[in-house]
C-alpha cells in the first residue's frame, strides 16, 4: 500500500540538459542541391569536420564534378540515390524548385530525417523580401509533401561565402533549429555543432519557421549596407 509519505519521497527525474546532444559522427549526410553555393558550402564544412557527405543533384555528373572539386571524401550522386544512401538529408535547393524536388523524392525520403534550409525570398529594386508559402513556410511545405519523413528546419542564416572559404577556420554563428520532436532537433543541433564555431539552438516547432526563414531578407540588407557576411548569436543561453 502506498502512503502519502511514500509519494513525498518520490523524486522527480532531473530535467534533461539541453546541451546533452547525441553523437552524430557516424551518420551519412546528404545535401540535395549540393552543387549550389549554399549546398556546396555546407557539404564542405561538414566533410571537413569528419562527416561522411554525399552531394545530390538532378544530374549525377554535376554532383560528381562538385564532389571531386571539394574532395574530403565527398561523393556525388543524383538526388534520388543521395536520398537513399543518407541518414540525414539537407534540402538546399532553390525555392522555385523546392516543391517539385521534394514531391519527386517522397519515396526515397520516407523515414529519413530531413533538414530544410530553404528561404522563400523575392527580389526587386528595393532588395530582398520574404515570401510566405501557402503552407506557412518552406519547412511546413516540406512536412506536407513528405508525410513519412521527419522534417526539421535549420542552417538558414549561413553565409555561403564563409562556408566555402578554406582560409576561415571557424564560422562564428548560431544555427536556429526547429522541429516537432526533440530527438530530431537534438540530432540537427549536434550536426551543426560539428562545424567549428557553430552552435545549434532549439527555436521552436515548424509553425515558427516562417520568421526564421524570413530573417534572411534582413541579413541580406545588413550585408549589403556593411559589406559583411553577418550571422546570428543568441545571448544568455
C-alpha positions in Angstrom: 0.0 0.0 0.0 1.4 3.4 -1.0 1.1 6.1 1.7 1.3 9.9 1.4 4.8 9.8 2.9 5.9 7.4 0.1 4.6 9.9 -2.5 6.5 12.7 -0.9 9.7 10.6 -1.1 9.4 10.1 -4.8 11.8 12.4 -6.6 11.2 13.9 -10.0 13.7 12.8 -12.7 16.2 15.6 -13.3 15.5 17.8 -16.4 17.4 16.8 -19.4 20.4 19.0 -20.1 19.6 20.9 -23.3 23.2 20.7 -24.3 23.5 17.0 -23.9 23.4 16.1 -27.6 23.8 12.8 -29.4 26.9 11.6 -31.2 26.2 12.1 -34.9 29.7 11.5 -36.2 28.7 8.2 -37.8 25.7 9.4 -39.8 25.8 9.9 -43.5 24.6 13.4 -44.6 23.2 14.0 -48.0 22.8 17.5 -49.4 20.2 18.0 -52.1 21.1 21.0 -54.2 24.7 20.3 -53.2 26.0 21.9 -56.4 24.6 25.3 -55.4 26.6 27.8 -53.3 24.8 27.0 -50.0 24.8 23.3 -50.5 28.5 23.2 -51.5 29.4 25.2 -48.5 27.6 23.0 -46.1 28.9 19.9 -47.7 32.5 21.2 -47.5 32.2 22.3 -43.8 30.6 19.0 -42.7 33.0 16.9 -44.6 35.9 18.9 -43.2 34.6 18.2 -39.7 34.8 14.5 -40.4 31.2 13.8 -41.5 30.5 11.4 -44.4 28.8 13.6 -47.0 27.0 12.9 -50.3 26.2 15.7 -52.7 23.0 15.3 -54.7 21.9 17.0 -57.9 19.4 16.4 -60.7 22.3 15.4 -62.9 24.7 12.9 -61.3 27.6 14.1 -63.4 27.3 17.6 -62.0 27.2 16.2 -58.5 30.3 14.1 -59.1 32.1 17.1 -60.6 31.3 19.2 -57.5 32.3 16.4 -55.2 35.6 15.9 -57.0 36.4 19.6 -56.7 35.7 19.7 -53.0 37.5 16.4 -52.2 37.4 15.4 -48.5 35.9 12.0 -49.4 32.6 13.6 -50.6 30.6 11.6 -53.1 28.4 12.9 -55.8 25.2 11.2 -56.9 21.8 12.0 -58.4 19.2 13.3 -55.9 17.3 10.0 -55.6 20.4 7.9 -54.8 21.7 10.6 -52.5 18.5 10.5 -50.5 18.5 6.7 -50.4 22.1 6.5 -49.2 21.9 9.2 -46.5 20.7 9.1 -42.8 20.2 12.9 -42.7 19.2 14.8 -45.8 19.7 18.6 -46.0 17.4 20.3 -48.6 19.4 23.2 -50.1 17.6 23.6 -53.4 16.4 26.9 -54.9 12.9 27.9 -53.6 11.4 27.8 -57.1 12.3 24.1 -57.3 11.5 23.2 -53.7 8.1 21.6 -54.0 8.9 19.7 -57.3 12.1 18.3 -55.9 10.5 17.0 -52.7 7.5 15.6 -54.4 9.7 13.6 -56.7 11.7 12.2 -53.8 8.9 11.3 -51.4 9.6 7.6 -51.5 13.4 7.9 -51.1 13.0 10.3 -48.2 10.5 8.2 -46.3 11.8 7.5 -42.8 14.7 10.0 -43.2 15.5 13.0 -41.0 15.1 15.9 -43.4 16.6 19.3 -42.7 15.1 22.1 -44.7 17.2 25.2 -45.1 15.4 26.9 -48.0 14.5 30.6 -47.7 11.5 31.7 -49.8 12.6 35.1 -51.0 11.7 37.6 -53.7 13.9 40.4 -55.1 13.1 43.7 -56.6 14.7 47.2 -56.9 14.3 47.7 -53.1 16.2 44.4 -52.3 15.2 41.1 -50.8 11.8 40.4 -49.2 10.2 37.4 -47.7 7.6 35.3 -49.4 5.0 33.3 -47.4 4.2 29.9 -48.9 0.6 28.7 -48.7 1.6 26.1 -46.1 3.2 28.9 -43.9 6.9 28.3 -44.7 9.3 26.2 -46.8 9.7 23.8 -43.8 5.9 23.4 -43.4 5.6 22.8 -47.2 8.3 20.1 -46.9 6.4 18.5 -44.0 3.2 18.5 -46.0 4.9 16.9 -49.0 6.8 14.4 -47.0 4.3 12.8 -44.6 6.6 9.8 -43.9 9.7 11.9 -43.2 10.9 13.6 -40.0 11.1 17.2 -41.2 13.2 19.9 -39.3 14.4 23.3 -40.3 17.9 24.7 -39.8 21.0 26.3 -41.5 19.1 29.3 -42.9 21.4 32.1 -41.9 24.8 30.9 -43.0 26.9 32.8 -45.5 27.8 30.7 -48.5 31.0 32.8 -48.9 32.2 32.0 -45.4 31.2 28.3 -45.6 33.3 27.8 -48.8 36.4 29.8 -47.8 39.2 27.4 -46.8 41.0 30.2 -45.1 38.3 30.6 -42.4 38.7 28.0 -39.6 35.6 28.8 -37.7 32.1 30.0 -38.6 31.0 32.3 -35.7 27.3 31.9 -35.6 24.3 30.1 -34.0 22.0 27.8 -36.1 18.3 28.1 -35.3 16.8 24.6 -35.3 13.1 23.9 -35.5 11.1 20.7 -35.4 8.3 18.7 -33.9 10.3 16.1 -31.9 13.2 16.8 -29.5 15.1 13.7 -30.6 15.2 15.1 -34.1 16.1 18.6 -33.3 18.8 17.3 -30.9 20.4 15.4 -33.8 20.4 18.6 -36.0 21.8 20.7 -33.2 24.6 18.1 -32.8 25.3 18.2 -36.5 25.6 22.0 -36.5 28.0 21.8 -33.6 30.3 19.6 -35.7 31.3 22.7 -37.6 33.8 24.7 -35.5 32.4 28.0 -34.2 28.8 26.9 -34.7 26.1 26.1 -32.2 22.7 24.6 -32.8 19.9 26.3 -30.8 16.4 24.9 -30.5 14.0 27.6 -31.7 10.5 26.1 -31.7 8.2 24.0 -33.7 7.8 24.1 -37.5 4.9 26.6 -37.2 7.6 29.1 -36.2 9.8 28.5 -39.3 8.4 31.4 -41.4 10.0 34.2 -39.3 13.3 32.3 -39.2 13.3 31.8 -43.0 12.2 35.5 -43.5 15.1 36.9 -41.4 17.4 36.1 -44.2 16.0 39.1 -46.1 17.1 41.3 -43.2 20.5 39.8 -43.2 20.9 40.4 -46.9 20.2 44.1 -46.2 22.7 44.1 -43.3 25.4 42.5 -45.5 24.8 45.0 -48.4 25.0 48.0 -46.1 28.0 46.9 -44.1 29.8 44.8 -46.7 29.7 41.9 -44.3 28.7 38.2 -44.1 26.5 38.6 -41.0 25.2 35.7 -38.9 23.3 35.3 -35.7 24.2 34.8 -32.0 21.6 34.1 -29.3 22.6 35.6 -26.0 22.1 34.3 -22.4 22.0 30.6 -23.1 
